[in-house]
């Protein structure tokens, strides 16, 4: 049997819970056995601290145990014995069963000594032919282990014996870096298809390999169709967000790619499964992003376009949806509908319930990609318009105002451009010198585009504030404000971009006077 080394708070918690179990036993009940289960045990054995602990109880529900725990803590002698301070035991929350959120049984939650605890009884899952959601029943420790998604998540730390218990071979798999199901894989995934994505997440997070016999059934057509149409998209989104915010998002996307899971995740379950235009070239996009992120040098593509941690998460969302970025946007009538979403944004919402912020980034990236590519070609060709601060700066402002960071939109254009132009992407492993040269030149061209924007001093264009308000401009022109005001203020900003550092607005006013007829400004004759 394996051992874990508890820190000070965990030791105090163990003593407190064992005291409560002994208090319950004195009432003549069946002996209470407490175990810490699943992820905490796994992480502890891997040398990673965790503040989240699932407490499995053999003879009562979590709510019942908490009731007894509160009674135990009502004794002043117990408080003194455990040296409990007033704020070390938090408020108890009972979380109702919600199968759609992977909560199949009522859970009692409380924070003690800064540790987040969920109390629940040992259970087994009973599935029927009429519902994909299991009926939860009290179970044995062996049945509880077998119902879990992976052997490494089916380990238990017995508080009474101070030993790790393993009923399904999880310790060996943990030592060998293997992800496998505790029971027959097809049945495990048929019972809950979301387990396919959970195993992908753990394999990427822990950098483990998925056992061949388990992987064989992760791409099963029936399992994937159930994952696509029967599992709530919120549950899919929770798993995907954890992958993309994790340390190894590229590995997660690669596993989704290799296992053929793409259409089951990035999909509209109300429609027949559709293959996106760039599906075959998806690996080029996410591998390109990975290599861009490895170069953190000053003024690099990464340094210029991914300026915040949250932007990394957004970038991986863009890489995930890149196969849909060249899809047909639909008819003009469809695009004018109030609830219209471009194809990749629709797949983000329907597929994994992406947040509004993520959806806005994806939609703007789709809508402005053609214009971004035009600017790229103008810059590389050194076209006159590419040297005009006003034209370039206003383009950046327009993209920013369309719903998201213009930098992320440019990054999206890079990823889609790579997928459209290059057959493969693997700078580290590619032994085809011609292909490697194409990749280097591809990045060199985009770096040149960004260098041009830096030299043009265009990066700050989105932060330029107009020298005049609408009322001030109207007064300077001697006319009343009207529908022309917004367009005229844009022209003021364009003039400012062409004259950086100028603080006197008179030049901008004269520019507007000169364009009064085009802007439909009713100047007095």
C-alpha positions as CSV (number, residue, x, y, z in Angstrom):
1,X,0.0,0.0,0.0
2,X,1.2,3.5,-0.8
3,X,1.4,6.4,1.7
4,X,0.8,10.1,1.3
5,X,2.4,12.9,3.4
6,X,-0.2,15.3,4.8
7,X,0.6,18.9,5.4
8,X,-0.3,20.6,8.7
9,X,-3.8,21.6,7.6
10,X,-4.5,18.2,6.2
11,X,-3.3,16.5,9.4
12,X,-5.7,18.8,11.5
13,X,-8.5,18.0,9.1
14,X,-7.9,14.2,9.4
15,X,-7.9,14.3,13.2
16,X,-11.1,16.4,13.2
17,X,-13.0,14.1,10.8
18,X,-11.8,11.0,12.6
19,X,-13.1,12.5,15.8
20,X,-16.5,13.1,14.2
21,X,-16.6,9.5,12.9
22,X,-15.8,8.2,16.4
23,X,-18.5,10.5,17.8
24,X,-21.0,8.9,15.3
25,X,-19.9,5.4,16.1
26,X,-20.6,6.0,19.8
27,X,-24.3,6.3,18.9
28,X,-24.3,2.6,18.0
29,X,-24.2,3.1,14.2
30,X,-22.3,0.9,11.8
31,X,-18.6,2.1,11.9
32,X,-18.1,5.1,9.8
33,X,-15.1,4.8,7.4
34,X,-13.9,8.0,5.8
35,X,-11.8,8.2,2.6
36,X,-10.4,11.1,0.6
37,X,-11.0,10.2,-3.0
38,X,-10.0,10.8,-6.6
39,X,-8.2,13.8,-7.7
40,X,-6.7,14.8,-4.3
41,X,-5.1,11.4,-3.9
42,X,-3.8,11.4,-7.5
43,X,-2.3,14.9,-7.2
44,X,-0.8,14.2,-3.8
45,X,1.0,11.1,-5.1
46,X,2.3,13.2,-8.0
47,X,3.6,15.8,-5.6
48,X,1.0,18.4,-6.3
49,X,-0.9,20.2,-3.5
50,X,-4.6,20.5,-3.8
51,X,-7.2,22.4,-1.7
52,X,-10.1,20.4,-3.1
53,X,-10.9,17.2,-1.3
54,X,-13.8,14.7,-2.0
55,X,-14.7,12.8,1.2
56,X,-16.3,9.4,0.5
57,X,-18.4,7.9,3.4
58,X,-19.4,4.3,3.6
59,X,-22.7,4.3,5.5
60,X,-24.4,7.7,5.1
61,X,-24.9,10.6,2.8
62,X,-22.7,13.6,2.9
63,X,-25.6,15.7,4.2
64,X,-26.1,13.3,7.1
65,X,-22.4,13.3,8.0
66,X,-22.3,17.1,8.0
67,X,-25.3,17.1,10.4
68,X,-23.4,14.9,12.8
69,X,-20.2,16.9,12.3
70,X,-22.1,20.1,13.3
71,X,-23.4,18.4,16.4
72,X,-19.9,17.2,17.2
73,X,-18.5,20.7,16.9
74,X,-21.2,22.2,19.1
75,X,-19.3,20.8,22.1
76,X,-16.9,23.4,23.6
77,X,-14.5,20.6,24.7
78,X,-14.2,19.5,21.0
79,X,-13.5,23.1,20.0
80,X,-10.7,23.3,22.6
81,X,-9.3,19.8,21.8
82,X,-8.9,20.7,18.1
83,X,-7.9,24.3,18.8
84,X,-10.5,25.5,16.4
85,X,-10.7,29.3,15.7
86,X,-13.9,31.0,14.9
87,X,-13.4,31.3,11.2
88,X,-11.8,27.9,10.5
89,X,-15.1,26.1,9.8
90,X,-17.1,27.7,7.1
91,X,-20.8,27.7,6.1
92,X,-22.3,24.4,4.9
93,X,-23.8,24.2,1.4
94,X,-25.9,21.3,0.1
95,X,-25.5,21.0,-3.6
96,X,-28.5,19.3,-5.2
97,X,-28.1,16.5,-7.7
98,X,-27.8,17.8,-11.3
99,X,-26.8,15.1,-13.8
100,X,-26.3,17.7,-16.6
101,X,-23.5,19.2,-14.5
102,X,-22.0,15.8,-13.6
103,X,-23.6,16.0,-10.2
104,X,-25.5,12.7,-9.9
105,X,-26.0,12.9,-6.1
106,X,-26.6,15.5,-3.5
107,X,-23.3,16.8,-2.1
108,X,-22.6,18.6,1.1
109,X,-19.8,21.2,0.9
110,X,-17.9,23.1,3.5
111,X,-14.5,24.9,3.9
112,X,-12.4,23.7,6.8
113,X,-8.9,24.9,7.6
114,X,-8.9,26.6,4.1
115,X,-9.6,23.3,2.4
116,X,-12.7,22.9,0.2
117,X,-14.5,19.7,1.1
118,X,-17.3,17.8,-0.7
119,X,-18.9,15.0,1.3
120,X,-20.7,12.2,-0.5
121,X,-21.5,8.5,0.1
122,X,-19.8,5.7,-1.7
123,X,-22.1,4.9,-4.7
124,X,-22.6,2.9,-7.8
125,X,-24.2,4.1,-11.0
126,X,-27.2,2.1,-12.4
127,X,-28.0,2.8,-16.1
128,X,-31.2,2.0,-17.9
129,X,-32.2,1.8,-21.5
130,X,-34.6,4.8,-21.3
131,X,-32.2,7.4,-19.9
132,X,-28.5,8.3,-20.3
133,X,-28.5,9.7,-16.7
134,X,-27.7,7.0,-14.1
135,X,-29.6,6.3,-11.0
136,X,-27.3,6.6,-8.0
137,X,-27.4,4.0,-5.3
138,X,-25.2,3.3,-2.2
139,X,-22.3,1.1,-3.3
140,X,-19.3,-0.6,-2.0
141,X,-15.8,0.8,-2.2
142,X,-15.1,-1.5,-5.1
143,X,-18.2,-0.3,-7.0
144,X,-17.3,3.3,-6.3
145,X,-13.8,2.8,-7.8
146,X,-15.2,1.0,-10.9
147,X,-17.7,3.8,-11.7
148,X,-14.9,6.4,-12.1
149,X,-13.5,7.6,-15.4
150,X,-9.9,6.6,-15.0
151,X,-8.0,4.2,-12.8
152,X,-5.7,7.1,-11.6
153,X,-8.9,8.9,-10.4
154,X,-10.1,5.8,-8.5
155,X,-7.6,5.9,-5.7
156,X,-8.7,6.4,-2.1
157,X,-6.8,7.6,1.0
158,X,-8.3,5.9,4.1
159,X,-8.2,8.3,7.0
160,X,-8.4,5.5,9.6
161,X,-5.5,3.4,8.2
162,X,-3.5,6.3,6.8
163,X,-3.0,4.2,3.6
164,X,-3.8,4.6,-0.1
165,X,-6.3,2.0,-1.3
166,X,-6.2,0.8,-4.9
167,X,-9.0,-1.5,-6.3
168,X,-8.5,-1.0,-10.1
169,X,-4.7,-0.7,-10.7
170,X,-4.5,3.0,-10.4
171,X,-1.1,3.1,-8.6
172,X,0.6,1.2,-11.4
173,X,-0.9,3.4,-14.0
174,X,0.1,6.5,-12.1
175,X,3.7,5.2,-11.9
176,X,3.8,4.3,-15.6
177,X,2.0,7.5,-16.8
178,X,-1.0,5.6,-18.3
179,X,-4.6,6.7,-18.6
180,X,-7.1,3.8,-18.8
181,X,-10.7,3.1,-17.7
182,X,-11.3,1.1,-14.6
183,X,-13.7,-1.2,-16.4
184,X,-14.4,-2.2,-20.1
185,X,-13.8,1.0,-22.1
186,X,-16.8,0.9,-24.5
187,X,-19.2,0.4,-21.6
188,X,-17.5,3.2,-19.6
189,X,-17.9,5.6,-22.5
190,X,-21.4,4.4,-23.4
191,X,-22.5,5.1,-19.8
192,X,-21.1,8.6,-20.0
193,X,-19.6,9.8,-23.3
194,X,-18.2,12.9,-21.6
195,X,-15.6,10.6,-20.1
196,X,-13.9,10.7,-23.5
197,X,-13.1,14.4,-23.1
198,X,-12.2,14.0,-19.4
199,X,-9.6,11.4,-20.3
200,X,-8.2,13.8,-23.0
201,X,-8.0,16.5,-20.4
202,X,-6.1,14.3,-17.9
203,X,-3.8,13.0,-20.6
204,X,-2.9,16.5,-21.7
205,X,-2.7,18.0,-18.2
206,X,-0.5,15.1,-16.7
207,X,1.3,14.4,-20.0
208,X,0.3,10.8,-19.7
209,X,-0.3,8.3,-22.5
210,X,-3.8,6.9,-23.1
211,X,-3.8,3.1,-23.0
212,X,-4.2,1.6,-26.5
213,X,-7.3,-0.5,-25.5
214,X,-8.9,2.6,-24.1
215,X,-8.0,4.9,-27.0
216,X,-9.5,2.3,-29.4
217,X,-13.0,3.0,-28.1
218,X,-12.7,6.8,-27.6
219,X,-13.4,7.3,-31.3
220,X,-16.3,4.8,-31.4
221,X,-18.9,6.2,-33.8
222,X,-21.8,5.5,-31.4
223,X,-20.0,7.1,-28.4
224,X,-19.1,10.2,-30.4
225,X,-22.6,10.6,-31.7
226,X,-23.9,10.4,-28.1
227,X,-21.3,12.9,-27.1
228,X,-22.4,15.2,-29.9
229,X,-26.2,15.1,-29.3
230,X,-26.9,13.8,-25.8
231,X,-24.3,15.4,-23.5
232,X,-25.2,19.0,-22.5
233,X,-22.9,21.4,-24.3
234,X,-22.3,23.2,-20.9
235,X,-20.6,20.0,-19.7
236,X,-18.5,19.9,-22.9
237,X,-17.6,23.5,-22.4
238,X,-16.4,23.0,-18.9
239,X,-14.0,20.3,-20.0
240,X,-12.8,22.2,-23.0
241,X,-12.1,25.4,-21.0
242,X,-10.1,23.4,-18.5
243,X,-8.0,22.0,-21.4
244,X,-7.4,25.4,-23.1
245,X,-6.6,27.2,-19.8
246,X,-4.3,24.4,-18.8
247,X,-0.6,24.1,-19.2
248,X,-0.7,21.9,-22.4
249,X,-3.5,23.1,-24.6
250,X,-1.7,22.0,-27.8
251,X,-1.6,18.4,-26.5
252,X,-5.3,18.5,-25.8
253,X,-6.2,19.7,-29.3
254,X,-3.8,17.2,-30.8
255,X,-5.6,14.4,-29.0
256,X,-9.0,15.6,-30.1
257,X,-7.6,15.7,-33.6
258,X,-6.0,12.3,-33.5
259,X,-9.0,10.6,-31.9
260,X,-11.4,12.1,-34.5
261,X,-13.4,14.0,-31.9
262,X,-13.6,17.4,-33.7
263,X,-17.1,17.1,-35.1
264,X,-18.4,15.9,-31.8
265,X,-17.1,18.9,-29.9
266,X,-17.2,21.9,-32.3
267,X,-20.7,21.2,-33.7
268,X,-24.3,22.2,-33.8
269,X,-26.0,19.2,-32.2
270,X,-29.4,20.3,-33.6
271,X,-28.1,19.7,-37.2
272,X,-26.4,16.8,-38.9
273,X,-22.7,16.6,-38.2
274,X,-20.8,18.8,-40.6
275,X,-17.1,18.8,-41.5
276,X,-15.6,22.3,-41.6
277,X,-13.7,23.5,-44.6
278,X,-10.2,23.4,-43.1
279,X,-10.7,20.3,-40.9
280,X,-8.0,18.3,-42.7
281,X,-5.5,21.2,-42.1
282,X,-6.5,21.9,-38.5
283,X,-3.1,20.7,-37.1
284,X,-1.3,23.3,-39.1
285,X,-3.2,26.1,-37.2
286,X,-2.8,24.8,-33.7
287,X,0.9,23.8,-34.2
288,X,1.6,27.2,-35.7
289,X,0.1,28.9,-32.6
290,X,2.2,26.7,-30.4
291,X,5.4,27.7,-32.2
292,X,4.4,31.3,-32.1
293,X,3.9,31.0,-28.3
294,X,7.4,29.5,-27.9
295,X,9.1,32.7,-29.1
296,X,8.7,35.2,-26.3
297,X,11.4,37.5,-27.6
298,X,10.8,41.3,-27.6
299,X,8.8,42.5,-30.7
300,X,8.1,38.9,-31.7
301,X,4.6,37.9,-33.0
302,X,3.8,36.6,-29.6
303,X,5.1,39.7,-27.8
304,X,3.1,42.1,-30.1
305,X,-0.2,40.2,-30.4
306,X,-0.6,38.2,-27.1
307,X,-0.1,40.8,-24.4
308,X,-2.1,39.3,-21.6
309,X,-2.6,35.8,-20.0
310,X,-6.3,35.9,-20.9
311,X,-5.3,36.5,-24.6
312,X,-3.6,33.1,-24.6
313,X,-6.8,31.4,-23.7
314,X,-8.6,33.4,-26.4
315,X,-5.9,32.4,-28.9
316,X,-6.4,28.7,-28.2
317,X,-10.1,29.2,-28.8
318,X,-9.3,30.8,-32.2
319,X,-7.0,27.9,-33.0
320,X,-9.8,25.4,-32.1
321,X,-12.3,27.1,-34.3
322,X,-9.9,27.8,-37.2
323,X,-11.3,25.0,-39.4
324,X,-14.6,27.0,-39.5
325,X,-13.0,30.4,-40.3
326,X,-13.3,29.8,-44.1
327,X,-16.9,28.6,-44.0
328,X,-19.7,30.2,-46.1
329,X,-21.1,33.1,-44.1
330,X,-24.5,32.5,-45.5
331,X,-26.8,34.8,-47.6
332,X,-27.1,38.5,-47.1
333,X,-30.6,38.0,-45.7
334,X,-29.2,35.6,-43.1
335,X,-26.4,37.9,-42.2
336,X,-28.8,40.7,-41.5
337,X,-30.8,38.7,-39.0
338,X,-30.6,40.0,-35.4
339,X,-29.4,36.7,-34.0
340,X,-27.0,35.9,-36.8
341,X,-23.7,34.4,-35.8
342,X,-20.8,33.7,-38.3
343,X,-20.1,29.9,-38.6
344,X,-17.2,29.6,-36.2
345,X,-19.0,31.7,-33.5
346,X,-22.1,29.6,-34.0
347,X,-20.1,26.4,-33.5
348,X,-18.4,27.9,-30.4
349,X,-21.8,28.7,-28.9
350,X,-23.7,25.6,-30.0
351,X,-20.7,23.3,-29.5
352,X,-19.4,24.3,-26.1
353,X,-21.4,27.3,-24.9
354,X,-18.5,29.7,-25.3
355,X,-18.9,32.9,-23.3
356,X,-20.0,36.1,-25.0
357,X,-16.5,37.4,-24.8
358,X,-15.1,34.4,-26.6
359,X,-17.9,34.5,-29.2
360,X,-17.2,38.2,-29.9
361,X,-13.5,37.5,-30.5
362,X,-14.4,34.6,-32.9
363,X,-17.1,36.6,-34.7
364,X,-14.9,39.7,-35.2
365,X,-12.0,37.5,-36.4
366,X,-14.2,35.9,-39.0
367,X,-15.8,39.1,-40.2
368,X,-12.6,41.1,-40.5
369,X,-10.2,38.4,-41.8
370,X,-10.5,39.3,-45.5
371,X,-9.6,43.0,-44.7
372,X,-6.7,41.9,-42.5
373,X,-5.3,39.8,-45.3
374,X,-5.7,42.7,-47.8
375,X,-3.6,44.9,-45.4
376,X,-1.0,42.2,-45.1
377,X,-0.6,42.0,-48.9
378,X,-0.5,45.8,-49.2
379,X,2.3,46.0,-46.6
380,X,4.4,43.2,-48.2
381,X,3.9,44.9,-51.6
382,X,4.8,48.3,-49.9
383,X,1.6,49.8,-51.5
384,X,1.2,53.5,-50.9
385,X,-1.9,53.0,-48.7
386,X,0.1,50.8,-46.4
387,X,2.3,53.8,-45.5
388,X,-0.7,56.0,-44.7
389,X,-1.1,56.3,-40.9
390,X,-4.6,57.4,-41.3
391,X,-5.7,54.4,-43.4
392,X,-3.9,51.8,-41.3
393,X,-4.7,53.3,-38.0
394,X,-8.4,53.6,-38.7
395,X,-8.5,50.0,-39.9
396,X,-7.1,48.9,-36.5
397,X,-9.6,51.1,-34.7
398,X,-12.5,49.7,-36.8
399,X,-11.4,46.1,-36.1
400,X,-11.1,46.9,-32.3
401,X,-14.6,48.5,-32.2
402,X,-16.2,45.5,-34.0
403,X,-16.1,43.5,-30.8
404,X,-12.7,42.4,-29.8
405,X,-9.0,43.0,-29.8
406,X,-7.6,43.7,-33.2
407,X,-4.4,41.9,-32.2
408,X,-6.3,38.6,-31.6
409,X,-8.0,39.1,-35.0
410,X,-4.6,39.5,-36.7
411,X,-3.4,36.4,-34.9
412,X,-6.4,34.5,-36.1
413,X,-5.6,35.6,-39.7
414,X,-2.1,34.2,-39.2
415,X,-3.4,30.8,-38.1
416,X,-6.0,30.5,-40.9
417,X,-3.4,31.7,-43.5
418,X,-1.0,29.0,-42.3
419,X,-3.7,26.3,-42.7
420,X,-4.7,27.5,-46.1
421,X,-1.1,27.8,-47.5
422,X,0.9,25.1,-45.9
423,X,0.6,21.3,-46.1
424,X,2.1,20.6,-42.7
425,X,3.5,22.4,-39.7
426,X,6.2,21.1,-37.5
427,X,9.3,23.3,-37.3
428,X,11.1,21.0,-34.8
429,X,10.5,17.7,-36.5
430,X,10.1,18.5,-40.2
431,X,13.0,16.9,-42.1
432,X,11.6,18.2,-45.4
433,X,13.9,21.2,-45.9
434,X,11.6,22.7,-48.6
435,X,8.6,22.5,-46.2
436,X,10.7,23.9,-43.3
437,X,11.8,26.8,-45.5
438,X,8.1,27.6,-46.4
439,X,7.2,27.7,-42.7
440,X,10.1,30.0,-41.8
441,X,9.3,32.3,-44.7
442,X,5.6,32.3,-43.7
443,X,6.5,33.5,-40.2
444,X,9.0,35.9,-41.6
445,X,6.3,37.6,-43.8
446,X,4.0,38.0,-40.9
447,X,6.8,39.3,-38.7
448,X,7.5,41.9,-41.4
449,X,3.9,43.0,-41.4
450,X,3.9,43.6,-37.6
451,X,7.3,45.3,-37.8
452,X,5.8,47.6,-40.4
453,X,3.0,48.5,-38.0
454,X,5.5,49.2,-35.3
455,X,7.6,51.5,-37.6
456,X,4.4,53.2,-38.7
457,X,3.6,53.8,-35.0
458,X,0.2,52.4,-35.6
459,X,-0.1,50.1,-32.6
460,X,-1.5,52.8,-30.4
461,X,-4.1,54.0,-32.9
462,X,-6.9,52.4,-31.0
463,X,-6.2,54.5,-27.9
464,X,-6.2,57.9,-29.7
465,X,-8.9,60.2,-28.4
466,X,-10.4,62.8,-30.7
467,X,-9.2,66.3,-30.1
468,X,-12.7,67.6,-30.4
469,X,-16.1,66.4,-29.1
470,X,-19.1,66.5,-31.5
471,X,-20.4,69.7,-29.9
472,X,-17.0,71.4,-30.1
473,X,-16.7,70.4,-33.8
474,X,-20.2,71.7,-34.5
475,X,-19.4,75.0,-32.9
476,X,-16.1,75.3,-34.7
477,X,-17.9,74.7,-38.0
478,X,-20.8,77.0,-37.1
479,X,-23.5,74.3,-37.8
480,X,-25.8,72.2,-35.7
481,X,-24.9,68.6,-34.8
482,X,-26.4,66.1,-37.1
483,X,-26.1,62.7,-38.6
484,X,-22.8,63.8,-40.1
485,X,-21.1,64.2,-36.7
486,X,-19.9,60.6,-36.2
487,X,-18.3,60.3,-39.7
488,X,-16.7,63.8,-39.2
489,X,-15.2,62.8,-35.9
490,X,-13.7,59.7,-37.5
491,X,-12.1,62.0,-40.1
492,X,-10.7,64.1,-37.2
493,X,-9.1,61.0,-35.8
494,X,-7.8,60.0,-39.2
495,X,-6.2,63.5,-39.4
496,X,-4.7,63.1,-35.9
497,X,-3.2,59.8,-36.9
498,X,-1.5,61.5,-39.9
499,X,-0.3,64.2,-37.6
500,X,0.9,62.5,-34.5
501,X,1.8,64.7,-31.5
502,X,-0.3,67.7,-32.7
503,X,-2.6,69.0,-30.0
504,X,-4.1,72.0,-31.7
505,X,-7.4,70.9,-33.3
506,X,-7.6,73.7,-35.9
507,X,-5.9,71.6,-38.6
508,X,-8.5,68.8,-38.1
509,X,-11.3,71.4,-38.3
510,X,-10.0,72.7,-41.6
511,X,-9.7,69.1,-42.9
512,X,-13.4,68.6,-42.1
513,X,-14.3,71.9,-43.9
514,X,-12.5,70.7,-46.9
515,X,-14.5,67.5,-46.9
516,X,-17.8,69.0,-45.9
517,X,-19.6,68.2,-49.2
518,X,-18.5,64.5,-49.1
519,X,-19.5,64.3,-45.4
520,X,-22.8,66.0,-46.1
521,X,-22.2,68.8,-43.6
522,X,-24.5,71.8,-44.2
523,X,-22.0,74.6,-44.0
524,X,-23.3,78.1,-44.5
525,X,-22.5,79.5,-48.0
